[in-house]
Amino acid sequence: MGSLLANPLASPLQLAASPSQSDGIPQDLEASLRFAGCALIQSAGILLRLPQTTVATAIVLLQRFYLVSSMREHPIRPTVSAALFLSSKLTEQARRPRDIINVLAYILSVPTPCPISPPKTGDFPETPNPETYYVPESSYFAQRTHLLQLEAHILRAIAFQTHIALPYTLAINYLQALDALKPHPTIVKRTFGYLTDALLSPSLLYLTHQPNALAVAAIYLAARECGAKMPDAGLVPGVEVEAGWWDIFDVDREELGFLVVCLKAVGEWVGTEVEKWRGKWGDLLAVGEDGSAEGLERELERRRRGEE
């Protein structure tokens, strides 16, 4: 029996050759689409008043699904709806399909703080016109049917492996063990910020590292920012060199260093993606009436023409 504090991790083969890349989607475009899906889930979770555990679970489900499925066959936008719907049930925070579909339509139609929403220009009034994000009944029923079908497809694709251990609770326990909560009250907020940033990482950190390693890396960065001095771990029995506090939580120095570099790079990478696709996210994520990835196909055709 596996530990409830551990997750099944992606294999090197899955990371090296994803179904989307095998289906003709360039690696950089795949990363952009995955970021768009994660950002959509994060923003929709706020508007749906879902806890961060539900949002994080949905993002991990989305990332696991695309390890074994192609974005060309299953477009990002409806898959985001299905992942949110499934996650809300798994975490006992159930939301109606109508609410999820309406919120996603709103985010992609009017300027919001979400990085993939349309940029605010003079064309948009201060109070958005509801007609710009209204989902007609015929469209809603089609999207709901697709959502329910995709939910079942996600479950089959991940072999009904819906257990997801998240690092948030572990981080609190580790901070308590290190006696860092009272002297530095903001350290929790900073730690959670890094754990949330990790969900957007192009390195798929939640699929390649266990929750304890993610929690330790986030605490390490948060402690440096807060000026918190962590206790020494003492000497590890049988080892002559002094161990760091992270060794107590079963994380070695090399893994910690890699995660720290990845976490610090997320902000810059996200900023680059947002600028790269500013005002184009809606077109890129467009879905045809038949459920096909219409926007993705247009982008692939544009790239092919540019190479000719």
Sequence and secondary structure as in RCSB ss.txt:
>XXXX:A:sequence
MGSLLANPLASPLQLAASPSQSDGIPQDLEASLRFAGCALIQSAGILLRLPQTTVATAIVLLQRFYLVSSMREHP
IRPTVSAALFLSSKLTEQARRPRDIINVLAYILSVPTPCPISPPKTGDFPETPNPETYYVPESSYFAQRTHLLQL
EAHILRAIAFQTHIALPYTLAINYLQALDALKPHPTIVKRTFGYLTDALLSPSLLYLTHQPNALAVAAIYLAARE
CGAKMPDAGLVPGVEVEAGWWDIFDVDREELGFLVVCLKAVGEWVGTEVEKWRGKWGDLLAVGEDGSAEGLEREL
ERRRRGEE
>XXXX:A:secstr
   TT      HHHHHS HHHHTT  HHHHHHHHHHHHHHHHHHHHHTT  HHHHHHHHHHHHHHHHHS TTTS 
HHHHHHHHHHHHHHHTT    HHHHHHHHHHHTTS  SSTTS    TTS SS  GGGT   HHHHHHHHHHHHHH
HHHHHHHTTT      SHHHHHHHHHHTT TTT TTHHHHHHHHHHHHTT TT HHHHS HHHHHHHHHHHHHHH
HT       B TT SSB  GGGGGT  HHHHHHHHHHHHHHHHHHHHHHHHTTTTHHHHT   TTS  HHHHHHH
HHHHHHH 
